[in-house]
């Protein structure tokens, strides 16, 4: 049997091959995998449902189809996930999500990341930050915004491959380590 990481890579390659290469569809798949990955990691009932040998294949596929329809994910995703159900490898979902995001970044020259800011900012400022990051990394970016008041000022932008930290908190920590404060 294939090693787990290789099996996850195979599933992602199959996904990339099957799904339409439209930005909206590719992002819907990412959302769906994110929801599944999060639910699988955080919810013991869901994890046990997909791993239990007492629950038959059809029931698991029915649940996957329901979730995919609810998230408006393409049916090609469910076809790939059916294979994982068949070989009892749904535990690979978090790794598949991670690898899919890396493929997404390569395919679309796009980064999907998290923008952490110290307080709520207006749309104009967010767009200015987004443009700066876009110019710096030479990629289109999709961002999810989170607030963390401990940053004091600046921002942190995180993706699977990059961390761009301009926060005042980090600068103060660096000064402290160097004995400057």
N, C-alpha and C positions, 0 to 999 in steps of 0.2 A: 504494500500500500504506500501511496505517496506520503511524504512528510507533510505535516500540518501546514507549514508556510508555503510549500510548493502547491499544495491543494488550494490554499487561499488564492495564490497567484493565478492558478488555472481558472478558478471561478471568476476572478476579476477579468482575465483575458476573455473568457467566454461572454461575460456581461458586456464588455466593450465591443465585442464582435456583434452581438445580437441587437443591442439597443440602437434606435435611430440616433444619428449624430447631430441632433438639434440641441441647442443650448438648454432650452426649457426641459426637455426630456432627460438630459444628462443630469440636470440639477434636481429634478424630481426623484431620480434614482438615488442620488446622494442623500436627499431628505429621508427617503424611505429606509435606506440602509442605516442612517443615523438614528432614526426612531427605533428600528429593530435592535440595533446594537445597544442603545441606551436601555431599552426595555429588557434585553437579554442580560445585561450586566447588573441592573438594579432590581429586577423583579424575579424572585426565586420561583414563583408559580409559572411564569412564562418559560424560564429556563428549564424547569422540570417537565413542562408540557412538551417542549420540543425534543427533549432527551429521553423521555420515558418510552420504553419498548412496549408498554401496555396500551399506549394510545396509537391507534392505527394511522397509517400514512395518509389516508383520505381525509381524516379529521385535521391533521396538521396542514395539509394542502388547502383545505377549506378555510382555515384560519388565515393562512398566508394570503390567499386570494382576497379575503375580506379586508385585511389590513392594506393590501396593495390598492384595492379600489378606493378605500377610505382616504388614502394618501395620494390618489391619482397617479400612482406609479405604473409604468408600462408592464404589460403581462409578460414580457420577455424576462423580467426580473424574477417573477415567480417560477418560470421554467428553470432558471439556474438554481433557485433555492430548492426546487423539487429534488434536484440531484443531491443537494446537501442533506435533505431529509432522508432520501434513499440510502445514503451511506452513513447516516447518523453523525453528520458533521456540522450541525447548526451552531456548535460552539465556536466555529470559525467566523461568525458574523462580525465581531469587533475587529478582527484582523482584516477581513474583507473590506469593511468600511474604511479602515486606514489606508489600505492599498488602493482602493477605488479613488480616494481623495488625491493620492499622488498621481494616478493616471489622469484624473480630471485636470490637475494642474498642468501636466505635460500637454494633454490634448488641446486644451482651450487657452493655453498660455494665460492661465487664470489661477489666482490663489483664493482659496476660501479660508477665512481666518476670523479671529476674534479680536475686536478692538476694545481694549479696556481703558476707560477714561475715569478721571476722579469725580466727575459730576456730570449731570445732564447738560448736553451742549445743543445749540441750535443746528438745524439742518445745513446751513451755510458753512459753519465751522467743520461739521462732520465731512462735508463734501471737499473742503479744502484739505483736510487731513488725508482723505481717501486719494485725492489727486497727487498729493506729495508722496504717499506710499507707492502709488501706481508708477510715478515717475522714477522713484528711487529703485524699485524692483523691476521696472519695465514689464509689468504684467497688469492685466485687469484684475480687480479684486472684488470679492463678495465678502461683506463683513457682517458679523453678528456683534452687537454692541452690548457691553457689560460695564457696570459702574463699580469702582472700588475707591472709596474716599481716601484710603491709606496712600494712594499714589501722590497726593498733594497737588501735583500739576503734571503736564505732559501726557503721554499715553504709552501703552504697550500694544503692539500688534503681533499676534501669534498665529502661525500656521503649522502644518505638519513639519515643514522644513526650515522655517525662519522664525526668529524672534527679534523684533525691532523695539527696543526699550528706550524711550526718551523721558521716562518719569523722573520727577524730582526725588522721589523716594529712593530710586536706584542710585542717582547721583550722590545723594547724601550718604548712602551706605558705602559707596566707593570712597568718598572722602574720609569716612570713619575708619575704613580698613587701612587707608594710607596714613592715618594719624593726623589728618587735617582738621578734624572737628573734635 
